[in-house]
């Protein structure tokens, strides 16, 4: 099957790029030193490839991701790196533990999340520490006290996590490293108060400048995106939205049949895989179209777009098609079509 | 069932607001004078309400929307207001016509789209005219020639369509009206060359200043969004993303469990339903969280967010929950949970 046989818009993943990115990461972060973040790709088939490469412990942002991985036999060591207070959901995770289907660790950062975890029958937790990005995580000075409270509630505290999200996308390496060092010094301090074997954190942007974490929570590196491509990373972009030119005003513009519902605009517009020697550009995206200016197009042309942000782009799709060459447009050979089976809530 | 029993993030639709918005629109554009655009809500249950109110002809952006509406018994008069050259997809539409399941009209704006429509067994078309927004639609001076070509190919030409998308979101009414008048003068000229009974176009933003179209292609008015709310429209916002505060740093910020994968960032950040008397604001959205600054929050609080753009927000969800009061947070009563069954491609 060729990509040209797919209904467009269709999301293509380059098999060679995926393999190369995984090999690069695995060499630096072998086995459990990498805890791939499933939120980036939300696809058990891709997760299975990572597990086969030795990275069998996964990071999850949602309960659905965790349940889906467990149901696919990928429950060896699942970390819900997010706070959850939904007791029914936590009870389902507790049941997975009881059934031996999955090892489950959940992040806690408050008395409420400790109570919810214990109430749901979850047995293992990790203390989530605010290391500088305003989102989740406790005040670092409270980490030790929360660990004590968790232990008092009968929970095993495996260690700490802290995500330096405010460092991931800093283009200047020196500044990125400095921000990472500062954030990780906070995490190291909290770890001293908490104890446990695990220090979890980091991501694609800080993959080689975070020397503190025992496990890196990276996900985007697998197929990358336009935003991360601005950094000096060795990972290549392997994700392409294949579209069809459905309307052409010669000398003016062309409309492609994939728009912002098939991409994600939080990190900007997509880029053309082939910009016709620098003359064609993306003008704007609307719900179901992308308008390109410049270049020479014909109705029916297959046109590839490189998404600016991998996570929300993939979660807009039902399928991720593994192909031999994502830049080959309609000529690419489709090896497999993977369900994006971990999206939603 | 209360909204507080839903897994968050959950998308709520206010039943009263929906009814009021529909009543306002129906009074001005009764029956077939409104052709609701399914791309805005991608939900057959909501479409059925519009059909019950007399608006039984729908506008579609994708083949899937059209097939889904037809399968739900809503195939009375379906317009694919988009160019499609996928002959297999068009053949499925042709089969719907042959089976008497749906009346199908597709937009054409080129020799290629005429050939594809005729090849797929579609019988009725409409000439899509570029009225000033660079996306789909033919050069207005070619509209008559394309109509002739379509008729020569055995197709019935029902008329013209032209979407003045570049006028929809103009806040200043005078400018919005002027832009609409200009665009519709182009469409009227093309209609004179094309013939047919149908002049289709317009949207929520130009609902009362487009006096040319015989049928208005509006969809967003049903539940509105933050972007359209900036205009002087009588429609109210009825869409709320219900989230849970999962992490709170007192005096600093709180993290809600719905982020840019549950919203859409193309029209900016969401707004808080309750901004705590003006002191709380959305700081930023990340993949699975929204960080709010100011205000006083507790872990477990249900917090409502108003999306900036309805179309891509709804298409991020499996379900749209109809509630008695979307501003009531967890206390809202859930009347029905509607599958968002027309999303994807």
Interface residues (C-beta under 8 A of the other chain):
Chain A: X7 X8 X9 X10 X39 X61 X62 X82 X83 X84 X85 X86 X89 X109 X110 X112 X113 X128 X130 X134 X135 X136 X137 X138 X139 X165 X244 X246 X247 X248 X249 X252 X253 X255 X257 X260 X261 X262 X264 X265 X266 X283 X285 X286 X287 X288 X289 X291 X293 X298 X299 X300 X311 X312 X315 X316 X317 X318 X343 X344 X345
Chain B: X7 X8 X9 X10 X39 X61 X62 X82 X83 X84 X85 X86 X89 X109 X110 X112 X113 X128 X130 X134 X135 X136 X137 X138 X139 X165 X244 X246 X247 X248 X249 X252 X253 X255 X257 X260 X261 X262 X264 X265 X266 X283 X285 X286 X287 X288 X289 X291 X293 X298 X299 X300 X311 X312 X315 X316 X317 X318 X343 X344 X345
